[in-house]
Amino acid sequence: MKNFKGKVAVVTGAGSGMGRDLALQLAGKGALVAISDVNPAGLEETERLLKSKGAQVHSQLLNVAEREAVLEYADTVAEHFGKVNLVINNAGIAHHGEVEITEFKQYERVMDIDYWGVVNGTKAFLPYLIASGDGHVVNTSSLFGILAMPGQSAYNAAKFAVRGFTESLYQEMKIAGHPVQVTCVHPGGIKTAIARNATVSDGHDQRTTAELFDKKLARTTSARAAEIIISAIEKNRPRVLVGADAKVIDLLVRAGGSMYEVVIAKFAGRLAPKPETVIQHPSELL
């Protein structure tokens, strides 16, 4: 897909950050865009920005964790534009908390959105992408889909799952001979609102966690991240690392193997604040 003019691009989580910039840049390249988000105000603003640039846009509130709604959404977008060429499953949330104190419902929420949202979006749109003759699926994993971090077990689990799902899909499309390219995206620290909107387990301060991410870890702007992802789509790359931090960490994991866990465990505690309390009994986590 070297030319986006006249192509229909679907972007979830388009109400802010990377999703908004992806939609704007794709529209700037001539794509017709379908945007969705759970945040009505953010979605409305993205729609306004797109229309101010003369873009053809379909906008709809959508919770990617609601499977039936996503299936219906795919039909609606295909009917509206007559085809679908590109789907970027970008919507996601974060949660910070150690395994010992993270509640089961917090794991479920992250998995429902970050993993099942990707599965729902992929399966809902895949028939339309195959039928287009020029399809592309882009699934957003993370730097944390390459490397595990303390306090990020929920997010790690979802993003590692997205990576495995997407890499398997890539192989299946090749074996079947379907005209669908597949890309797995691994962003590093991106300047978005994901940390500020993240939930935290008891004993952690949400503001402190968000400030740590924004000031020390987020190095790449969402606009630059969108540029890198779109370039990867144009080049049909199956895997893209976004940001210098993602590239460095990828090399660390490749070179060190499981030893990276020892390194991270040694230094992460110095950077991240420790929880004030620890809940021991599983029944308290329900």
ZIHU-V611299 format. One line per field, one symbol per residue. ss: DSSP state (A for helix, B for strand, O for the rest). psi: psi as a letter, one per 30 degrees, with the letter a starting at -180 (. if undefined). burial: I if it has 16 or more other ideal C-beta (glycine too) atoms within 10 Angstrom, else O. A space follows every 50 residues. Layout:
ss: ???
psi: ???
burial: ???
//
This chain:
ss: OOOOOOOBBBBOOOOOAAAAAAAAAAAAOOOBBBBBBOOAAAAAAAAAAA AAOOOOBBBBBOOOOOAAAAAAAAAAAAAAAOOOOBBBBOOOOOBBBOOO OOOAAAAAAAAAAAAAAAAAAAAAAAAAAAAAOOBBBBBBOOAAAOOOOO OBAAAAAAAAAAAAAAAAAAAAAAAAOOOBBBBBBBBOOBBOOOOOOOBB OOOOOAAAAAAAAAAAAOOBBAAAAAAAAAAAAAOOOOBBBBOAAAAAAA AAAAAAOOAAAAAAAAAAAAAOOOOOOOOOOAAAAO
psi: ifkfkfljkkjlhgflbeeeeeeeeeefgglkkjkllfjeeeeeeeeeee ffggkkkkkkkkjffjeeeeeeeeeeeeeefflkekkjjfklllkkklef fklefeeeeeeeeedfeeeeeeeefeeeeefffhlkkjkjbleggekkkk fgeeeeeeeeeeeeeeeeeeeeeeefgkhklkkkkikbjkiageefflll lkfkkeeeeeeeeeefejfkleeeeeeeeeeeeeghkfkkkjkeeeeeee eeeeefbfffeeeeeefeffekkklelkkekefff.
burial: IOOIOOIIIIIIIIIIIIIIIIIIIIIOOOIIIIIIIIIOOIIOOIIOOI OOOOIIIIIIOIIIIIIOIIOOIIOOIIOOIOIIIIIIIIIIIIIIIIOO IIIOOIIOIIIIIIIIIIIIIIOIIIOIIOOIOOIIIIIIIIIIIIIIII IIIIIIIIIIIIIOIIIOIIOOIOOOOIOIIIIIIIIIIIIIOIIOOIII IOIIOOOOIIOIIOOOIIOIIIIIIIOIIIOIIOOOIOIIIIIOIIOOII OIIOOOOOOIOOOIOOOOOOOIOOIOOOIOOOOOIO
//
